[in-house]
Amino acid sequence: MFRFGFWLLSLLALFYSGNVYANDANSGKSDNYSSGLKLSLRMVVQKTIKNNVEISVQQYFSKINEQSITDAESAFDPKLEGQVSTSDRSDQVSSAFASPDVTENENQTWELSLTQKLTTGADYSLNFTNKKNETNSLFAGLNPQYNSDLFLSLNQPLFKNFGEDINKKDIYIASNNKTISDFDFKAKVIDVLANVENTYWDLVFSIEDLKVKEKSLERAKDLERRVKAQVAVGSLAPLETLQAQAEVASREQLLLNSQNVIQDNQDKVKNSMTVNFNSPFGKTDLIPIDRPTFKSKIEMPLNEAINLALINRPDYLSKKKDLENKNIQVKFDENQLYPSLDLFGTFGLNGLSGDARTINNFDGTTSQSRFNGGYGEALDNLADTDFFNWEIGLKLSYPLGNRSAKSKLTASRLKTHQAILDIKNLERSIIVDVREAVRQIETDIKRIKAAKIARQLGEEKLAAEEKKFEVGLSTSFNVLEFQEDLAENQSQEIQAIIDYKKSKIKLNRVIGKTLEEHGLKVLASK
């Protein structure tokens, strides 16, 4: 049974190597990944910044919050109102001296007002009111009669709701929310770029790993030819041929898997750049031109990395801005405990005119109003400032107990303490992230050096084993084992370099320097 299975595996290996590899493996060699659209990491980053959907979605939050600032500022916009009306009224008069005993009054009114809230907390209102009255009363000295009034009212809080900081609270919070959205936008951009960088280097590794597997396959095919030659002259048993052929088939399968991984990584890079997969660009192979090279250099000290993280991390800065908002709310709620003491004042001018009529007095004499004239006369009287009224005073108000204001203040202070603890917790998490990232870079450097030595030793061991095989002191099985070891060593060295680059990406992300690393300055609101 064992012999039957072994010979079946051998026949499959012959069929696989003679057909599948000829049709697929040769057509998918890494040479195919030297022709296509060549992209550097910088080019991929720029296209991602420009086209990525996640970034575009996050960008809208900043733009929306920017409008909230304008909305908050609009509370201090002046408001101009105008009104025109006409009315007619008929009243019964109970007085025995009324003449007539049913009065008719027709009124026309037009007024203009300007109101505004000031950042000090004051409210003012400037009103200009005009009225025309026509009546059938015989005692009306002016008919029609024109009244014009111009008055200014001002109310200024002295304790509660006094001051710019209190009244511009919503503007400050909206502005901070806009900044928080900018930080969130930057954090999203950093995450997206870190992801696309990692995917780019995954693509680089998959292509380099394909080259390693192609070279490993070439070694196995070369050994197969040598084994066949030695079997033909009788220096090796036919079983050696089957071993070599089986290994060729196995490595061809690994090669196909590697090609599939390359296609997957290409799709991930294209997806980050929001490429239409049905477009010519989407159907073109991507050729990364940045190489997995390593140059030993002095890395960033841990303390410097931690300090940079606490200065640059957008999520950390976002929480500090949120704490500012909560402190603003606390200050406002503290102010709401004060009693309401308002200074109010009114100053007005008035004018009167109309068609003067002669009135018969009860003593038989007659009289006539001295304010005879049209509507313009009423305006002149108003402008003369001879007729005025003014009022000034203080108004005190204080709710007994004031439990609502006290409970709101307590809640605001609790939220502030909660935010402080949240910031401290994030700070500790950031420090741990930075320590891990720095430590991983140090480990990756050591891995690269160890992997390089292992690869060099693997090359030497394989060369020595092949010499032994040539003189009959080794078997094809041993040579294939050493070939596999060398291929693994080569892949591990490339993987160590790629991991080092990914660790650098992670460090830049956890200290918030990803954008600066690429020379980018991203603004959420444009």
C-alpha positions in Angstrom: 0.0 0.0 0.0 2.8 2.4 0.9 4.6 1.6 -2.4 1.4 2.3 -4.4 0.9 5.6 -2.6 4.5 6.6 -3.2 4.3 5.8 -6.9 1.0 7.6 -7.3 2.5 10.7 -5.7 5.4 10.5 -8.1 3.1 10.3 -11.1 1.1 13.3 -9.9 4.4 15.1 -9.4 5.4 14.3 -13.0 2.0 15.4 -14.4 2.0 18.6 -12.2 5.5 19.6 -13.2 5.0 18.9 -16.9 1.7 20.7 -17.3 0.7 23.0 -14.5 4.0 24.7 -14.0 4.4 25.1 -17.8 1.1 26.8 -18.1 0.8 28.7 -14.8 4.0 29.0 -12.9 6.1 30.3 -15.8 3.4 32.8 -16.6 3.3 34.0 -13.0 7.0 34.3 -12.3 8.2 37.4 -10.5 9.3 38.8 -13.9 5.6 39.5 -14.4 5.8 41.8 -11.3 8.6 43.8 -12.9 6.2 45.2 -15.5 3.1 47.2 -14.5 2.4 50.4 -12.7 5.4 51.3 -10.6 4.5 53.0 -7.3 6.6 54.3 -4.5 5.3 54.3 -1.0 5.1 58.1 -1.2 2.9 57.9 -4.3 0.6 55.4 -2.6 0.3 57.7 0.4 -0.5 60.7 -1.7 -3.2 58.9 -3.7 -4.7 57.5 -0.5 -4.9 61.0 1.1 -6.6 62.3 -2.0 -9.1 59.4 -2.7 -9.6 57.4 0.4 -13.3 57.2 1.4 -12.8 56.8 5.1 -10.8 60.0 5.1 -13.4 61.8 3.1 -16.2 60.7 5.5 -14.2 61.9 8.6 -13.5 65.2 6.9 -17.2 66.1 6.9 -17.3 66.1 10.8 -14.9 69.0 10.9 -16.8 70.9 8.3 -20.1 70.3 10.2 -18.6 71.4 13.5 -17.2 74.5 11.8 -20.7 75.5 11.0 -21.6 75.1 14.7 -19.2 77.9 15.5 -21.1 80.2 13.1 -24.3 79.1 14.6 -23.1 79.9 18.2 -21.8 83.3 17.0 -25.2 84.1 15.5 -26.6 84.5 19.0 -25.0 88.0 19.0 -26.3 89.0 15.5 -28.5 92.1 15.5 -32.1 91.5 14.4 -34.1 94.1 12.5 -37.9 93.8 12.5 -40.6 95.9 10.8 -44.3 95.8 11.1 -47.2 97.6 9.4 -50.8 97.2 10.5 -54.2 98.8 10.2 -57.2 98.4 12.5 -60.8 99.7 12.9 -62.7 99.7 16.1 -66.3 100.7 17.1 -67.1 101.2 20.8 -70.2 102.1 22.8 -69.6 105.0 25.3 -71.3 105.0 28.6 -70.7 108.6 29.5 -73.8 110.9 29.3 -71.6 113.6 27.8 -70.2 111.5 25.0 -70.8 112.8 21.6 -71.4 110.7 19.7 -72.2 107.7 22.0 -70.6 105.3 19.6 -67.0 106.0 18.8 -65.2 104.9 15.6 -61.4 104.6 15.6 -59.3 103.8 12.6 -55.6 103.2 13.3 -52.6 102.7 11.1 -49.4 101.6 12.7 -45.9 101.2 11.3 -42.8 100.4 13.4 -39.2 99.4 13.1 -37.1 97.8 15.8 -33.4 96.8 16.2 -32.5 94.3 18.9 -29.2 92.6 19.8 -27.6 90.6 22.6 -24.1 91.8 23.5 -21.2 89.6 24.6 -21.3 91.3 28.0 -24.7 89.8 28.5 -26.6 93.0 27.8 -29.7 93.2 25.6 -30.7 96.4 23.9 -33.7 97.3 21.9 -34.2 100.4 19.7 -37.8 100.9 18.6 -39.2 103.5 16.3 -43.0 103.5 16.4 -45.5 105.6 14.4 -49.3 105.7 14.6 -52.0 107.5 12.8 -55.5 107.7 14.4 -58.7 108.9 12.9 -61.8 109.1 15.2 -65.4 110.4 15.1 -65.1 111.8 18.6 -66.1 115.5 18.8 -63.6 116.0 21.6 -60.5 114.9 19.6 -58.3 118.0 19.4 -56.3 116.4 16.6 -58.0 114.4 13.9 -56.2 112.7 12.3 -53.6 112.4 15.0 -49.9 111.3 14.4 -47.8 109.9 17.2 -44.0 109.1 16.8 -41.9 107.4 19.5 -38.2 106.5 19.5 -36.9 104.7 22.6 -33.9 102.7 23.6 -34.1 100.0 26.2 -31.0 98.4 27.8 -30.7 95.5 30.3 -27.3 94.6 31.7 -26.8 91.7 34.1 -24.3 92.5 36.9 -23.8 89.1 38.5 -25.5 86.1 36.9 -24.9 86.0 33.1 -22.3 88.8 33.2 -19.1 88.9 31.2 -17.8 87.7 27.8 -16.5 84.4 29.0 -20.0 83.4 30.3 -21.9 84.6 27.3 -19.5 83.3 24.7 -19.5 79.8 26.3 -21.2 78.2 23.4 -18.8 79.7 20.9 -15.8 78.5 22.9 -17.2 75.0 23.1 -18.1 74.9 19.4 -14.6 76.1 18.5 -13.1 73.4 20.7 -15.5 70.8 19.2 -14.2 71.9 15.8 -10.6 71.4 17.0 -11.6 68.0 18.4 -13.0 67.0 15.0 -9.7 68.1 13.4 -7.8 65.9 15.9 -10.2 63.0 15.1 -9.6 63.6 11.4 -5.9 63.5 11.9 -6.2 60.3 13.9 -8.2 58.7 11.1 -5.7 59.8 8.5 -2.9 58.4 10.6 -4.7 55.1 11.0 -5.5 54.9 7.3 -1.9 55.8 6.3 -0.4 53.3 8.8 -2.6 50.6 7.3 -1.7 51.4 3.7 2.0 51.5 4.6 1.8 48.1 6.2 -0.1 46.8 3.2 2.5 48.3 0.9 5.2 46.5 2.7 3.2 43.3 2.8 3.0 43.6 -1.0 6.8 44.1 -1.1 7.4 41.1 1.1 5.0 38.9 -1.0 6.9 39.8 -4.2 10.3 39.3 -2.6 9.1 36.0 -1.1 7.9 34.9 -4.5 11.4 35.5 -5.8 12.8 33.3 -3.0 10.3 30.6 -3.8 11.2 30.8 -7.5 14.8 30.5 -6.7 14.0 27.5 -4.5 12.1 25.9 -7.3 15.0 26.5 -9.7 17.3 24.8 -7.2 14.9 21.8 -6.9 14.5 21.5 -10.8 18.3 21.8 -11.2 18.8 19.0 -8.6 16.1 17.0 -10.4 18.1 17.2 -13.7 21.3 16.3 -11.9 19.6 13.3 -10.2 18.2 12.1 -13.5 21.6 12.3 -15.1 23.1 10.3 -12.2 20.2 7.7 -12.4 20.8 7.4 -16.1 24.5 6.4 -15.5 23.5 4.2 -12.6 25.2 6.1 -9.9 21.9 6.7 -8.1 18.8 4.6 -7.5 15.6 5.6 -9.5 13.9 6.4 -6.1 16.0 9.5 -5.9 14.3 10.8 -9.1 10.9 10.5 -7.5 12.0 12.3 -4.4 13.3 15.3 -6.5 10.1 15.3 -8.6 7.8 15.3 -5.6 9.7 18.2 -4.1 9.5 20.2 -7.4 5.7 19.7 -7.4 5.5 20.8 -3.7 7.4 24.0 -4.4 5.3 24.8 -7.4 2.3 24.7 -5.2 3.9 27.1 -2.8 4.7 29.4 -5.7 1.1 29.5 -6.8 0.0 30.4 -3.2 2.5 33.2 -3.2 1.1 34.6 -6.4 -2.3 34.6 -4.9 -1.0 36.5 -1.8 0.5 39.1 -4.1 -2.9 39.6 -5.8 -4.6 40.0 -2.5 -2.1 42.6 -1.3 -2.4 44.5 -4.5 -6.2 44.6 -4.1 -5.7 45.9 -0.5 -3.4 48.7 -1.7 -5.8 49.6 -4.6 -8.7 49.6 -2.2 -6.9 52.1 0.1 -6.5 54.4 -2.9 -10.2 53.8 -3.8 -9.3 52.5 -7.2 -12.1 51.1 -9.4 -11.2 47.5 -9.9 -12.8 47.5 -13.4 -10.8 50.5 -14.6 -7.4 50.1 -16.4 -5.7 51.1 -13.2 -7.6 48.5 -11.3 -6.6 45.7 -13.7 -2.9 46.7 -13.8 -0.3 45.0 -11.6 1.2 47.3 -8.9 5.0 47.3 -8.8 6.4 48.7 -5.5 9.7 50.4 -6.1 10.7 50.8 -2.5 13.0 48.0 -1.5 13.2 46.2 1.9 16.6 47.5 2.8 18.0 48.1 6.3 20.6 50.6 7.5 21.6 50.5 11.1 21.2 53.9 12.8 20.6 55.4 16.2 17.0 55.0 17.1 14.8 57.5 19.0 15.4 57.4 22.7 12.5 56.2 24.8 12.0 59.4 26.8 12.0 61.5 23.6 9.4 59.2 22.0 7.1 59.4 25.1 7.4 63.2 25.1 6.6 63.4 21.4 3.6 61.2 21.9 2.2 63.4 24.6 2.7 66.4 22.4 1.4 65.0 19.1 -1.1 62.2 19.7 -4.4 63.5 18.3 -6.5 61.3 20.5 -4.7 62.6 23.6 -5.0 66.2 22.4 -8.7 65.6 21.6 -9.4 64.5 25.2 -7.5 67.6 26.6 -9.7 69.8 24.4 -12.8 68.0 25.7 -11.6 68.7 29.3 -11.4 72.4 28.3 -15.0 72.2 27.3 -16.0 70.7 30.6 -14.1 73.4 32.5 -15.9 76.0 30.5 -19.2 74.4 31.5 -18.2 74.3 35.1 -17.4 78.0 35.0 -20.7 78.8 33.5 -22.6 76.6 36.0 -20.8 78.4 38.9 -22.0 81.7 37.5 -25.6 80.4 37.4 -25.5 80.2 41.3 -25.3 84.0 41.5 -28.4 86.0 42.0 -29.8 87.9 39.1 -29.1 91.6 39.6 -29.8 93.5 36.4 -29.3 97.2 35.6 -32.1 98.3 33.3 -32.8 101.7 31.7 -35.0 103.2 29.1 -34.8 106.6 27.3 -37.3 107.7 24.7 -38.4 110.7 22.6 -41.9 111.3 21.3 -43.6 113.6 18.9 -47.2 114.5 18.3 -49.1 116.3 15.5 -52.4 116.3 13.6 -55.1 118.4 12.1 -56.1 120.8 14.9 -59.8 121.1 15.5 -61.7 123.8 17.4 -63.3 122.3 20.5 -66.2 123.9 22.3 -65.7 124.0 26.0 -68.4 123.6 28.6 -68.0 127.2 29.7 -68.8 128.4 26.2 -65.2 129.1 25.1 -63.3 127.3 22.4 -59.8 125.8 22.4 -57.4 124.4 19.8 -54.3 122.1 20.1 -51.0 123.9 19.4 -49.6 120.7 17.8 -51.2 121.3 14.5 -49.4 119.8 11.5 -48.9 116.7 9.4 -46.9 113.6 10.1 -43.7 115.5 9.4 -44.5 117.8 12.3 -44.6 114.9 14.6 -41.1 113.8 13.5 -39.8 117.4 14.0 -41.2 117.4 17.5 -39.5 114.1 18.2 -36.2 115.4 16.9 -36.4 118.5 19.0 -35.9 116.3 22.1 -38.2 118.5 24.1 -40.6 115.6 24.8 -38.9 112.6 26.4 -39.1 110.0 29.0 -36.5 107.9 30.8 -36.3 105.3 33.5 -33.4 103.6 35.3 -33.4 100.9 37.9 -32.1 97.6 39.4 -33.9 94.3 39.4 -33.0 91.5 41.9 -34.1 87.9 41.5 -32.9 84.8 43.3 -34.6 81.4 43.5 -34.9 80.1 47.0 -32.8 76.9 47.3 -31.5 77.1 43.8 -31.3 73.4 43.6 -31.4 73.2 39.8 -28.3 75.3 39.4 -26.5 73.5 42.2 -27.2 70.0 40.8 -26.0 71.1 37.3 -22.8 72.4 38.8 -22.2 69.2 40.8 -22.7 67.2 37.6 -20.3 69.4 35.6 -17.6 69.0 38.2 -18.1 65.2 38.3 -17.8 65.1 34.5 -14.6 67.2 34.8 -13.0 64.8 37.3 -14.1 61.9 35.1 -12.4 63.5 32.1 -9.2 64.0 34.1 -9.1 60.3 35.0 -9.8 59.4 31.4 -6.8 61.5 30.3 -4.5 60.0 32.9 -5.6 56.5 31.8 -4.9 57.3 28.1 -1.6 58.8 29.1 -0.6 55.5 30.7 -1.8 53.6 27.7 0.2 55.9 25.4 3.4 55.3 27.4 2.8 51.5 27.2 2.3 51.8 23.4 5.5 53.8 23.0 7.5 51.5 25.2 6.3 48.4 23.2 7.0 50.1 19.9 10.5 51.2 20.9 11.3 47.8 22.3 9.9 46.0 19.2 12.2 48.1 17.0 15.2 47.1 19.1 14.1 43.5 18.8 13.6 43.7 15.1 17.2 45.1 14.6 18.6 42.1 16.5 16.3 39.8 14.4 17.7 41.3 11.2 21.3 40.7 12.2 20.5 37.2 13.4 18.5 36.4 10.2 21.3 37.7 8.0 23.8 35.4 9.8 21.4 32.5 9.5 20.9 33.2 5.7 24.7 33.3 5.2 25.2 30.1 7.1 22.4 28.5 5.1 24.1 29.4 1.9 27.4 27.9 3.1 25.7 24.7 4.4 23.9 24.2 1.1 27.0 24.7 -0.9 28.9 22.2 1.2 26.0 19.7 1.0 25.9 20.0 -2.8 29.6 19.3 -3.0 29.1 16.2 -0.9 26.2 15.1 -3.1 28.4 15.5 -6.2 30.9 13.0 -4.8 28.2 10.6 -3.5 28.6 11.5 0.2 25.0 12.9 0.5 21.5 12.2 -0.8 19.0 14.3 -2.7 16.8 14.3 0.4 19.5 16.1 2.4 20.2 18.6 -0.4 16.5 19.4 -0.7 16.3 19.8 3.1 19.2 22.3 3.0 17.5 24.1 0.0 14.3 24.5 2.0 16.3 25.7 5.0 18.0 28.3 2.9 14.7 29.5 1.3 13.3 29.8 4.8 16.3 31.7 6.0 16.0 34.1 3.0 12.3 34.7 3.7 12.9 35.2 7.4 15.6 37.8 6.6 13.2 39.7 4.3 10.4 39.3 6.9 12.6 40.7 9.6 13.4 43.8 7.6 9.7 44.2 6.7 8.7 43.8 10.4 11.3 46.4 11.3 9.7 48.8 8.8 6.3 48.0 10.2 7.6 48.6 13.7 8.8 52.1 12.6 5.3 52.7 11.1 3.8 51.7 14.5 6.2 54.0 16.4 5.3 56.9 14.1 1.6 56.2 14.7 1.8 55.9 18.5 3.8 59.2 18.8 1.5 60.9 16.3 4.3 61.7 13.7 3.0 59.7 10.7 2.0 62.8 8.7 5.3 64.6 9.5 7.2 61.5 8.4 5.7 61.8 5.0 6.0 65.6 4.9 2.2 66.0 5.0 0.1 68.7 6.6 -3.5 67.6 6.5 -6.3 70.1 7.2 -9.8 68.8 7.9 -11.5 72.0 6.7 -10.7 73.4 3.4 
